[in-house]
Amino acid sequence: MRILVAEDETKVAEHIRRGLVEAGYAVDVAADGNEATWLAETYPYDAMVFDVMMPGADGMTSVRQLRRKGVHAPVIFLTARHSVDDRVRGLDAGADDYLAKPFSMVELLARVRAMLRRRRTQPIDLLRVADLELDLLARTARRQGETIQLTNREFALLEILMTSSPKPVSKTAIIEHVWDQHFDSGTNVVNVYVNYLREKIDRPGWSPLIHTVRGIGYALKEAGS
């Protein structure tokens, strides 16, 4: 999952970025509202975290512009303003949640997970394809009764494949949702990580679930489906 963080205070932005990356998200950071608006119009983010008070366009102005242009990724506003009126203005501007500063990174992560669950057509915490299970809350995978250890990047890759199953996912879509804006799309890292996943979930004797779709990308499904 890919998240945009718009925050002009460098230390705060780095704290948020590091916490989200450690939780397995790909993260882009914007230092002002104008840059954030441009990034959100350019890249398909799964969620966005906006400071309200920023140089250029403030957070509320930026989100209003994005909503008018059809960008519907869920947004959390961060602000030092605590009043009910401030929260109401933020929600009316198009935000999905509102978190007052100072805040706990644990709470911010929980709110991001809640937003992403609400965004799904059928909010679920457990994905299943054949005998493979992916627990989105515990961030664990299991197959044939065995727990499979995944890195954060492997987890994000498996999540997008299982969410799209049985439809194939293009390499471009994988890059956009699993890696950040600085990723070198000319590398073969997607192939490398798919092979890492295959070694873990398509072990010898197990029915293969990850399939290469020539000219498109990869699909996770039961053979023949």
C-alpha positions in Angstrom: 0.0 0.0 0.0 1.2 3.5 -0.9 0.7 6.5 1.3 1.3 10.2 0.7 2.5 12.3 3.7 2.1 16.1 3.4 4.0 17.7 6.3 6.3 20.8 6.3 8.1 20.1 9.6 11.0 18.0 8.6 11.4 16.1 11.8 7.7 15.3 12.1 7.6 14.2 8.4 10.5 11.9 8.9 9.0 10.4 12.1 5.8 9.7 10.2 7.6 8.4 7.2 9.8 6.0 9.2 6.8 4.7 11.2 4.8 4.0 8.1 7.7 2.3 6.3 8.4 0.1 9.3 4.8 -0.9 9.1 5.2 -2.0 5.5 3.9 0.9 3.5 5.5 2.7 0.6 5.7 6.4 1.5 6.1 9.6 -0.5 6.6 12.9 1.4 5.6 16.4 0.3 6.8 19.5 2.1 3.9 21.8 1.1 0.4 21.8 -0.1 1.2 22.5 -3.7 3.6 19.6 -4.0 1.2 17.3 -2.2 -1.6 18.2 -4.6 0.7 17.5 -7.6 1.8 14.1 -6.2 -1.8 13.1 -5.4 -2.9 13.9 -8.9 0.0 12.0 -10.4 0.2 8.8 -8.4 -2.5 6.4 -7.2 -2.2 6.6 -3.4 -4.2 4.2 -1.1 -4.3 6.8 1.7 -3.0 10.3 2.5 -1.9 12.0 5.7 -2.1 15.8 5.5 -0.9 18.5 8.0 -3.5 21.3 8.0 -1.1 24.2 8.3 1.5 24.1 5.4 3.2 26.6 3.1 1.6 27.0 -0.3 -1.9 25.6 -0.3 -2.9 24.6 3.3 -4.1 21.0 3.9 -7.8 21.8 3.7 -7.4 23.8 0.4 -5.3 21.0 -1.1 -7.8 18.3 -0.2 -10.8 20.3 -1.4 -9.0 20.7 -4.8 -8.2 17.0 -4.9 -11.8 16.0 -4.2 -13.1 18.3 -6.9 -10.7 16.7 -9.4 -11.9 13.2 -8.5 -9.1 12.1 -6.2 -10.9 10.0 -3.6 -8.0 8.3 -1.6 -8.9 8.6 2.2 -7.3 11.4 4.1 -6.3 11.9 7.7 -5.7 15.5 8.8 -3.0 16.2 11.4 -3.2 19.5 13.3 -2.4 21.3 16.5 -6.0 22.7 16.5 -8.2 20.7 18.9 -11.6 22.5 18.8 -14.8 20.8 17.6 -15.2 23.5 14.9 -11.7 22.8 13.6 -12.5 19.1 13.3 -15.8 19.8 11.6 -14.1 22.1 9.0 -11.5 19.4 8.3 -14.2 16.7 7.8 -16.3 19.0 5.6 -13.2 19.7 3.5 -13.1 16.1 2.5 -11.0 14.4 5.2 -12.0 10.9 6.5 -10.4 11.3 9.9 -8.7 13.9 12.1 -5.8 13.5 14.6 -4.7 16.2 16.9 -1.0 16.9 17.5 0.9 15.7 19.4 -0.1 12.2 18.5 1.1 8.6 19.0 2.5 6.8 16.0 0.7 3.7 17.2 -2.6 5.5 17.0 -1.9 7.0 13.6 -1.1 3.5 12.2 -4.3 2.2 13.7 -6.3 5.0 12.0 -4.6 4.3 8.7 -5.5 0.6 8.9 -9.1 1.5 9.8 -9.4 3.8 6.8 -8.0 1.2 4.5 -10.4 -1.4 5.8 -13.4 1.0 5.3 -12.3 1.7 1.8 -12.6 -1.9 0.7 -16.0 -2.9 -0.9 -16.3 -5.5 1.8 -14.2 -4.6 4.8 -12.3 -7.7 5.8 -9.3 -8.4 7.9 -8.5 -11.8 6.4 -7.8 -12.6 2.8 -8.1 -16.2 1.5 -7.1 -17.8 -1.8 -7.3 -21.6 -1.9 -5.5 -22.7 1.3 -3.5 -19.5 1.6 -4.6 -17.0 4.3 -3.3 -13.4 4.9 -4.2 -11.7 8.2 -4.2 -8.0 7.5 -4.3 -7.1 11.2 -1.7 -9.5 12.6 0.3 -9.2 9.3 0.9 -12.9 9.1 0.4 -15.5 6.3 -0.5 -19.2 6.7 -0.7 -22.1 4.3 -1.4 -25.7 5.0 -1.3 -24.9 8.7 2.2 -23.4 8.6 2.9 -19.7 9.4 4.9 -18.1 6.6 7.4 -15.4 7.6 7.2 -12.4 5.2 9.2 -9.2 5.0 7.2 -5.9 4.8 7.7 -5.7 1.1 6.7 -9.3 0.5 3.6 -8.8 2.6 2.6 -5.7 0.5 3.2 -7.6 -2.7 1.2 -10.6 -1.5 -1.6 -8.4 -0.4 -2.1 -6.7 -3.8 -2.0 -10.1 -5.5 -4.5 -11.6 -3.1 -6.8 -8.5 -3.2 -6.9 -8.7 -7.0 -7.2 -12.5 -7.3 -7.9 -14.2 -9.7 -7.3 -11.2 -11.9 -3.6 -10.5 -13.0 -1.8 -7.5 -11.6 0.6 -5.6 -14.0 4.2 -4.9 -13.0 3.3 -1.2 -13.2 0.5 -1.5 -10.7 2.7 -3.5 -8.4 5.4 -0.8 -8.5 2.9 2.0 -7.9 1.4 0.3 -4.8 4.5 -1.4 -3.3 7.3 1.0 -4.0 7.6 4.8 -3.6 8.1 7.5 -6.2 11.9 7.1 -6.2 11.8 3.5 -7.3 13.8 2.7 -10.4 11.2 1.0 -12.7 14.0 -0.2 -15.0 15.2 -2.8 -12.4 14.0 -6.4 -12.2 13.1 -6.1 -8.5 9.5 -7.0 -9.0 10.6 -10.3 -10.6 13.0 -10.8 -7.7 10.3 -10.3 -5.0 7.8 -12.5 -6.8 10.5 -15.3 -6.8 11.0 -14.7 -3.0 7.2 -15.2 -2.5 7.2 -18.3 -4.7 9.9 -19.9 -2.5 7.7 -19.2 0.6 4.1 -20.0 -0.5 4.7 -22.3 -3.5 6.9 -24.9 -1.8 7.6 -28.3 -3.4 4.5 -30.5 -3.0 2.2 -27.5 -2.7 -0.1 -26.5 -5.5 1.4 -23.4 -7.2 -0.7 -20.2 -6.7 1.5 -17.5 -8.2 1.3 -17.6 -12.0 3.1 -15.4 -14.6 0.7 -13.9 -17.1 2.9 -13.2 -20.1 2.9 -9.6 -21.3 0.9 -8.4 -18.2 2.3 -9.4 -14.9 1.3 -11.9 -12.2 -1.8 -13.5 -10.9 -2.4 -15.4 -7.6 -5.0 -18.1 -8.1 -5.6 -21.8 -8.1 -4.4 -23.6 -11.2 -7.1 -23.8 -13.8 -9.3 -21.0 -12.3 
